[in-house]
Amino acid sequence: MPHLESREAERRVKVLLFSSMVGVLVGLIVATFIESEHRAPPQDHQVPDLHDQSNETHDTSNGNNA
């Protein structure tokens, strides 16, 4: 009987691992679907000053004064 019990335990572990992997896969699919629903806003909605400030910061870090 111990051999039969170890087979049962091994089967339970395999079922648990399989169901965990299926759960992770379903979670990733749902997360991808939710993320694809939240599309990025169009480019003209961005504030133009943020882009200019980031360029000035980049230029001053290189030693070039704008």
C-alpha positions in Angstrom: 0.0 0.0 0.0 2.8 2.6 0.6 3.6 2.4 -3.2 -0.1 3.2 -4.0 -0.1 6.1 -1.5 3.1 7.6 -3.0 1.5 7.4 -6.5 -1.6 9.2 -5.1 0.6 11.9 -3.5 2.5 12.3 -6.8 -0.7 12.6 -8.7 -2.0 15.3 -6.3 1.2 17.3 -6.7 1.0 17.1 -10.5 -2.6 18.2 -10.5 -1.8 21.1 -8.2 1.1 22.2 -10.4 -1.0 21.9 -13.6 -3.8 23.9 -12.1 -1.4 26.6 -10.8 0.1 26.9 -14.3 -3.3 27.2 -15.9 -4.2 29.9 -13.3 -1.1 31.9 -14.1 -1.8 31.6 -17.8 -5.4 32.7 -17.4 -4.2 35.6 -15.2 -1.7 36.8 -17.8 -4.4 36.6 -20.6 -6.8 38.6 -18.5 -4.2 41.2 -17.6 -3.1 41.5 -21.2 -6.8 42.0 -22.2 -7.4 44.6 -19.5 -4.1 46.5 -20.4 -5.0 46.5 -24.1 -8.4 48.2 -23.3 -6.5 51.1 -21.7 -5.1 52.6 -24.8 -2.5 55.4 -24.6 -3.8 58.9 -25.2 -3.1 60.5 -28.5 0.2 62.4 -28.9 -1.4 65.9 -29.1 -2.8 65.6 -25.6 0.7 65.8 -24.1 2.0 69.0 -22.5 4.7 70.4 -24.9 6.6 72.0 -22.0 7.5 68.6 -20.5 9.3 67.6 -23.7 11.3 70.9 -23.8 12.3 70.6 -20.1 13.5 67.1 -20.5 15.7 68.2 -23.5 17.2 71.0 -21.5 18.0 68.7 -18.6 19.6 66.3 -20.9 21.7 69.0 -22.6 22.9 70.5 -19.3 23.9 67.0 -18.0 26.2 66.7 -21.0 27.8 70.0 -20.3 26.1 71.8 -23.1 24.2 74.9 -22.0 21.0 75.7 -24.0 
